[in-house]
Structures are given as structure tokens and as C-alpha cells.
Amino acid sequence: MAKITVKANGPYLVSGAEIVDETGTPFPVEAGKPVALCRCGASQRKPFCDGTHVK
């Protein structure tokens, strides 16, 4: 089951889900590890968080 944790002033942490783009192509992510998705829009690694929101 997918789990999404909203971090205060930070990214969405997603675990147990496949991350795909608008065409359904999966992003390469390490199985079993949570990923951080950008929610500020400033990341250079979209859709993944690169910590830019801290600056």
C-alpha cells in the first residue's frame, strides 16, 4: 500500500508506490526506499526534491 507523508515546509515522502510521468513511464527509484517529491516547484531534479526549498 502506498504511503504519502507531508513534511512541514518540505517535500512529500512517498513509499510503497511506483512513480510515473504523465505518459506512464516509470521514474527509476530504488525499490523499498521512500522518495521525496518536490512541492515547492524550485527543484532542479523534478519531480524529486533536491532541498532547494531550504534556501
PyMOL CGO cylinders between C-alpha atoms (Angstrom):
from pymol import cmd
from pymol.cgo import CYLINDER

trace = [
    CYLINDER, 0.00, 0.00, 0.00, 1.29, 3.48, -0.86, 0.3, 1, 1, 1, 1, 1, 1,
    CYLINDER, 1.29, 3.48, -0.86, 2.00, 5.92, 1.93, 0.3, 1, 1, 1, 1, 1, 1,
    CYLINDER, 2.00, 5.92, 1.93, 2.46, 9.70, 1.49, 0.3, 1, 1, 1, 1, 1, 1,
    CYLINDER, 2.46, 9.70, 1.49, 3.83, 11.75, 4.38, 0.3, 1, 1, 1, 1, 1, 1,
    CYLINDER, 3.83, 11.75, 4.38, 3.62, 15.54, 4.12, 0.3, 1, 1, 1, 1, 1, 1,
    CYLINDER, 3.62, 15.54, 4.12, 6.65, 17.10, 5.76, 0.3, 1, 1, 1, 1, 1, 1,
    CYLINDER, 6.65, 17.10, 5.76, 6.19, 20.57, 7.27, 0.3, 1, 1, 1, 1, 1, 1,
    CYLINDER, 6.19, 20.57, 7.27, 7.82, 23.08, 4.90, 0.3, 1, 1, 1, 1, 1, 1,
    CYLINDER, 7.82, 23.08, 4.90, 9.37, 20.21, 2.98, 0.3, 1, 1, 1, 1, 1, 1,
    CYLINDER, 9.37, 20.21, 2.98, 8.71, 17.50, 0.42, 0.3, 1, 1, 1, 1, 1, 1,
    CYLINDER, 8.71, 17.50, 0.42, 6.15, 14.74, 0.18, 0.3, 1, 1, 1, 1, 1, 1,
    CYLINDER, 6.15, 14.74, 0.18, 7.74, 11.46, 1.29, 0.3, 1, 1, 1, 1, 1, 1,
    CYLINDER, 7.74, 11.46, 1.29, 6.31, 8.60, -0.76, 0.3, 1, 1, 1, 1, 1, 1,
    CYLINDER, 6.31, 8.60, -0.76, 6.82, 4.92, -0.05, 0.3, 1, 1, 1, 1, 1, 1,
    CYLINDER, 6.82, 4.92, -0.05, 5.32, 1.76, -1.47, 0.3, 1, 1, 1, 1, 1, 1,
    CYLINDER, 5.32, 1.76, -1.47, 4.35, 3.33, -4.79, 0.3, 1, 1, 1, 1, 1, 1,
    CYLINDER, 4.35, 3.33, -4.79, 5.63, 3.41, -8.34, 0.3, 1, 1, 1, 1, 1, 1,
    CYLINDER, 5.63, 3.41, -8.34, 6.35, 6.97, -9.52, 0.3, 1, 1, 1, 1, 1, 1,
    CYLINDER, 6.35, 6.97, -9.52, 5.43, 7.55, -13.18, 0.3, 1, 1, 1, 1, 1, 1,
    CYLINDER, 5.43, 7.55, -13.18, 5.36, 10.57, -15.52, 0.3, 1, 1, 1, 1, 1, 1,
    CYLINDER, 5.36, 10.57, -15.52, 2.34, 11.81, -17.49, 0.3, 1, 1, 1, 1, 1, 1,
    CYLINDER, 2.34, 11.81, -17.49, 2.87, 9.14, -20.16, 0.3, 1, 1, 1, 1, 1, 1,
    CYLINDER, 2.87, 9.14, -20.16, 3.07, 6.31, -17.62, 0.3, 1, 1, 1, 1, 1, 1,
    CYLINDER, 3.07, 6.31, -17.62, 6.84, 5.89, -17.91, 0.3, 1, 1, 1, 1, 1, 1,
    CYLINDER, 6.84, 5.89, -17.91, 8.27, 4.99, -14.50, 0.3, 1, 1, 1, 1, 1, 1,
    CYLINDER, 8.27, 4.99, -14.50, 10.99, 7.08, -12.90, 0.3, 1, 1, 1, 1, 1, 1,
    CYLINDER, 10.99, 7.08, -12.90, 13.94, 4.97, -11.75, 0.3, 1, 1, 1, 1, 1, 1,
    CYLINDER, 13.94, 4.97, -11.75, 13.70, 4.69, -7.97, 0.3, 1, 1, 1, 1, 1, 1,
    CYLINDER, 13.70, 4.69, -7.97, 15.26, 2.17, -5.61, 0.3, 1, 1, 1, 1, 1, 1,
    CYLINDER, 15.26, 2.17, -5.61, 12.69, -0.42, -4.58, 0.3, 1, 1, 1, 1, 1, 1,
    CYLINDER, 12.69, -0.42, -4.58, 11.72, -0.32, -0.93, 0.3, 1, 1, 1, 1, 1, 1,
    CYLINDER, 11.72, -0.32, -0.93, 13.17, 3.14, -0.29, 0.3, 1, 1, 1, 1, 1, 1,
    CYLINDER, 13.17, 3.14, -0.29, 10.95, 6.18, 0.20, 0.3, 1, 1, 1, 1, 1, 1,
    CYLINDER, 10.95, 6.18, 0.20, 11.39, 9.07, -2.24, 0.3, 1, 1, 1, 1, 1, 1,
    CYLINDER, 11.39, 9.07, -2.24, 10.99, 12.79, -1.62, 0.3, 1, 1, 1, 1, 1, 1,
    CYLINDER, 10.99, 12.79, -1.62, 8.80, 14.61, -4.14, 0.3, 1, 1, 1, 1, 1, 1,
    CYLINDER, 8.80, 14.61, -4.14, 9.17, 18.37, -4.60, 0.3, 1, 1, 1, 1, 1, 1,
    CYLINDER, 9.17, 18.37, -4.60, 6.19, 20.50, -3.64, 0.3, 1, 1, 1, 1, 1, 1,
    CYLINDER, 6.19, 20.50, -3.64, 7.80, 23.97, -3.84, 0.3, 1, 1, 1, 1, 1, 1,
    CYLINDER, 7.80, 23.97, -3.84, 8.44, 23.83, -7.60, 0.3, 1, 1, 1, 1, 1, 1,
    CYLINDER, 8.44, 23.83, -7.60, 12.05, 25.02, -7.36, 0.3, 1, 1, 1, 1, 1, 1,
    CYLINDER, 12.05, 25.02, -7.36, 13.87, 21.67, -7.53, 0.3, 1, 1, 1, 1, 1, 1,
    CYLINDER, 13.87, 21.67, -7.53, 16.29, 21.10, -10.40, 0.3, 1, 1, 1, 1, 1, 1,
    CYLINDER, 16.29, 21.10, -10.40, 15.54, 17.34, -10.15, 0.3, 1, 1, 1, 1, 1, 1,
    CYLINDER, 15.54, 17.34, -10.15, 11.74, 17.45, -10.57, 0.3, 1, 1, 1, 1, 1, 1,
    CYLINDER, 11.74, 17.45, -10.57, 9.68, 15.62, -9.59, 0.3, 1, 1, 1, 1, 1, 1,
    CYLINDER, 9.68, 15.62, -9.59, 12.18, 14.79, -6.84, 0.3, 1, 1, 1, 1, 1, 1,
    CYLINDER, 12.18, 14.79, -6.84, 13.16, 17.17, -4.04, 0.3, 1, 1, 1, 1, 1, 1,
    CYLINDER, 13.16, 17.17, -4.04, 16.74, 18.45, -4.09, 0.3, 1, 1, 1, 1, 1, 1,
    CYLINDER, 16.74, 18.45, -4.09, 16.48, 20.58, -0.93, 0.3, 1, 1, 1, 1, 1, 1,
    CYLINDER, 16.48, 20.58, -0.93, 16.15, 23.91, -2.77, 0.3, 1, 1, 1, 1, 1, 1,
    CYLINDER, 16.15, 23.91, -2.77, 13.20, 24.87, -0.53, 0.3, 1, 1, 1, 1, 1, 1,
    CYLINDER, 13.20, 24.87, -0.53, 15.64, 25.33, 2.36, 0.3, 1, 1, 1, 1, 1, 1,
    CYLINDER, 15.64, 25.33, 2.36, 17.47, 28.18, 0.61, 0.3, 1, 1, 1, 1, 1, 1,
]
cmd.load_cgo(trace, "trace")
